[in-house]
Amino acid sequence: MEDTKPLQISILNVIAVICSAIFAIYSGKIVPAVASAVKSLSKPAPDPKLLAAKKKVAELKRELHGISPTGEFARYFKKDRELIKANEELAKLEAESTSETARNLKIETVVRVIMQFSNLALLRYVSYFTAYCIPDNIFWPFNFLVRFPALWGNDSCPKEFAEVSGFAMAFLMIHLLNLIWKTYRSFSSPSPTTTDKKDN
């Protein structure tokens, strides 16, 4: 078993504990939000050739709609051939350009991996932070849950006490605050039946 020492209480350690708990709870929302921000910041400049090809196709379509296929058959046929050729060039340029979907998938995967590794490093850092000690018979034999993410104790509590990690305390406190907030909102928002009765 490795020799570990409990972290000293400081603002930095408290912030690290809270951040690790928030990420553990809201990672499903945080990762997509960060990935979306990275996508918008790293969005490549549009290809001028591709823009010109799209503009040309749009102009040819507009011109073609203004020509009567029966009254000006030769001119209509010529313009139609130009449009077909322009569409082929546009399709070729679009195929050569990097797929937006593939690029977004790569960015999201990289962001997800980086953030998960960062959170693992943060969990490793806060694993030595003990919030307080409780009698070891309260949660026995599940004392390892209240000291998570630490695998073993760090000898910050007497032998007859179990360590409660700062992460576990922050995790439970955030869930408790969420529960209180949701309960408050459910009681403060008027029910549809009450509103309907008042209207009648």
C-alpha atoms as one frame of an Amber mdcrd trajectory, in Angstrom:
protein
   0.000   0.000   0.000   1.408   3.375  -0.966   2.233   5.969   1.661  -0.237
   8.820   1.291  -0.668  12.043   3.207  -3.908  13.995   3.492  -4.027  17.278
   1.635  -4.080  20.486   3.618  -7.298  22.493   3.386  -6.848  25.418   1.016
  -8.963  27.350  -1.464  -7.217  25.589  -4.362  -7.964  22.149  -2.921 -11.606
  23.037  -2.238 -12.006  24.343  -5.810 -10.370  21.175  -7.181 -12.754  18.984
  -5.158 -15.835  20.938  -6.284 -14.706  20.914  -9.936 -14.103  17.154  -9.888
 -17.559  16.545  -8.381 -19.268  18.886 -10.861 -17.567  17.174 -13.795 -18.510
  13.727 -12.479 -22.173  14.780 -12.271 -22.495  16.969 -15.367 -19.909  15.453
 -17.739 -22.710  14.551 -20.168 -23.464  18.273 -20.597 -19.970  19.739 -20.133
 -18.167  17.663 -22.796 -20.610  18.479 -25.664 -20.587  22.179 -24.682 -16.770
  22.339 -24.724 -16.642  20.345 -27.985 -19.147  22.744 -29.563 -17.059  25.748
 -28.464 -13.885  24.162 -29.888 -15.682  23.398 -33.173 -16.839  27.006 -33.532
 -13.359  28.377 -32.727 -11.528  25.974 -35.052 -13.980  26.235 -37.925 -11.920
  26.414 -41.140 -12.305  29.304 -43.579 -14.588  28.451 -46.511 -12.848  27.359
 -49.711 -13.040  30.255 -52.252 -13.237  27.794 -55.173 -16.154  26.003 -53.538
 -17.968  29.281 -52.864 -17.407  30.415 -56.461 -18.726  27.085 -57.789 -21.867
  27.337 -55.634 -22.432  30.912 -56.769 -22.022  29.894 -60.412 -24.536  27.035
 -60.050 -27.056  29.369 -58.395 -26.667  31.953 -61.198 -27.048  29.310 -63.933
 -30.197  27.952 -62.271 -31.661  31.450 -62.110 -30.825  32.086 -65.778 -32.253
  28.714 -66.785 -35.555  29.470 -65.061 -35.822  32.672 -67.093 -35.500  30.882
 -70.458 -38.489  29.247 -72.131 -37.653  25.627 -73.081 -40.083  25.743 -76.018
 -39.534  29.287 -77.323 -35.719  29.319 -76.929 -34.845  25.640 -77.110 -31.246
  26.085 -78.372 -30.394  28.661 -75.694 -32.136  26.611 -72.990 -30.269  23.434
 -74.021 -26.914  25.264 -74.001 -27.544  26.758 -70.552 -28.697  23.363 -69.248
 -25.416  21.783 -70.376 -23.483  24.568 -68.612 -25.466  23.882 -65.438 -24.765
  20.138 -65.608 -21.040  20.828 -66.042 -21.054  23.336 -63.150 -22.847  20.814
 -60.908 -20.222  18.187 -61.726 -17.413  20.621 -60.844 -19.183  21.523 -57.585
 -19.633  17.853 -56.648 -15.933  17.226 -57.324 -14.860  20.153 -55.123 -17.200
  19.058 -52.315 -15.784  15.523 -52.456 -12.224  16.870 -52.230 -12.985  19.132
 -49.271 -12.811  17.668 -45.750 -16.080  16.252 -44.561 -17.613  18.488 -41.868
 -19.155  15.503 -40.074 -15.850  13.597 -39.914 -14.047  16.722 -38.679 -16.634
  17.349 -35.950 -16.439  13.710 -34.853 -12.639  13.931 -34.549 -12.863  17.145
 -32.513 -15.494  15.686 -30.182 -13.455  12.505 -29.659 -10.249  14.445 -28.898
 -12.067  16.814 -26.508 -13.759  13.882 -24.751 -10.451  12.000 -24.293  -8.589
  15.099 -23.041 -11.338  16.026 -20.582 -11.680  12.471 -19.258  -7.915  12.222
 -18.675  -7.939  15.670 -17.032 -10.735  14.573 -14.720  -8.868  11.363 -13.843
  -5.804  13.451 -12.958  -8.012  15.771 -10.886  -9.590  12.800  -9.098  -6.115
  11.466  -8.370  -5.147  14.842  -6.889  -8.249  15.199  -4.677  -8.181  11.558
  -3.541  -5.911  12.548  -0.629  -8.319  15.227   0.651 -10.308  14.074   3.703
 -13.299  16.237   4.607 -14.084  14.724   8.002 -14.132  11.480   9.985 -17.156
   9.375  10.934 -17.434   6.232  13.089 -16.427   3.316  10.885 -19.525   1.257
  11.758 -21.986   3.702  10.137 -21.398   2.639   6.526 -19.523  -0.624   7.175
 -18.749  -2.617   5.007 -19.145   0.163   2.406 -16.670   2.629   3.909 -14.749
   2.596   0.622 -17.661   4.453  -1.006 -17.404   7.480   1.294 -13.638   7.777
   0.799 -13.853   7.553  -3.026 -11.763   8.217  -5.134  -9.118   7.074  -2.624
  -8.655   3.309  -2.668  -7.060   3.137   0.786  -7.148   5.404   3.786  -4.560
   8.140   4.237  -4.291   7.809   8.048  -5.933  11.189   8.620  -8.509   9.668
  11.004  -8.142   7.468  14.102  -8.467   3.707  13.568 -12.046   3.529  14.848
 -13.159   6.184  12.346 -13.720   6.097   8.588 -12.551   8.858   6.278 -15.084
  10.803   4.211 -13.413  12.250   1.134 -13.956  15.818   0.036 -15.096  14.482
  -3.338 -17.819  12.303  -1.771 -19.022  15.207   0.371 -19.096  17.649  -2.582
 -20.805  15.025  -4.782 -23.563  14.462  -2.201 -23.949  18.187  -1.459 -24.417
  19.048  -5.145 -27.021  16.293  -5.500 -28.758  17.536  -2.353 -28.826  21.126
  -3.649 -30.234  19.875  -6.967 -32.954  17.966  -5.124 -33.848  21.015  -2.995
 -33.932  23.250  -6.089 -36.149  20.843  -8.047 -38.487  20.438  -5.065 -38.704
  24.211  -4.637 -39.464  24.705  -8.336 -42.145  22.009  -8.337 -43.894  23.655
  -5.367 -43.444  27.249  -6.569 -44.716  26.660 -10.131 -48.547  26.694 -10.365
 -50.153  23.402 -11.304 -52.214  23.315 -14.551 -55.370  22.191 -12.716 -55.212
  25.141 -10.308 -54.750  27.596 -13.184 -57.669  26.075 -15.109 -59.956  26.333
 -12.083 -59.070  30.004 -11.598 -59.768  30.749 -15.259 -63.178  29.060 -15.051
